[in-house]
Amino acid sequence: MTIRRAIARALALGAILAFGGGGAARAQQAIGPSCDNGHFLTVQQQFEDGAQRGDQPVHVCGRVVAVSRARHTRSGWHGYFYLDVGSGVSIRIVSDLDRMNAPAWPWVARGDMADVVGRYYYDNPRSQGIDWTHHGTGRNWAMPGYVTVNGNRYQ
């Protein structure tokens, strides 16, 4: 195992442990106050390698490369956009429009700069993204998230 991979696993383990005993503040500390696309890319690779399971807190940033229309799902209205996080990777960002304090969708456009805190989920290579990008928490997710677009924070 490389040093970089060992560090990434330790960071991921720290994030998991933060949820077990300390809630949102400790989870936020686990991911840090500024975006860390390198950490995200490492966690994503761990999922693809089968070495990681369970949703992970992440803090990413980059340029918006695409915006999709809002859709109604079983849990309400959601807006979707794709964020370039580097290394040729873009990730789907899911925004719960019913829970966010934001203007009417779309409040993000292609080319905007965005900073996102939320829950990274990985079902398979074609079904992955970052959700829980709003101020709320739930039984299975203790950390509030947010999306900052061009300096405007929506949560």
Secondary structure as UniProt FT lines:
FT   HELIX           3..21
FT   HELIX           24..31
FT   HELIX           37..49
FT   STRAND          56..73
FT   TURN            74..75
FT   STRAND          76..86
FT   TURN            87..88
FT   STRAND          89..96
FT   TURN            97..99
FT   TURN            110..111
FT   STRAND          113..124
FT   TURN            125..126
FT   STRAND          127..131
FT   TURN            139..140
FT   STRAND          146..149
FT   TURN            150..151
FT   STRAND          152..154
//
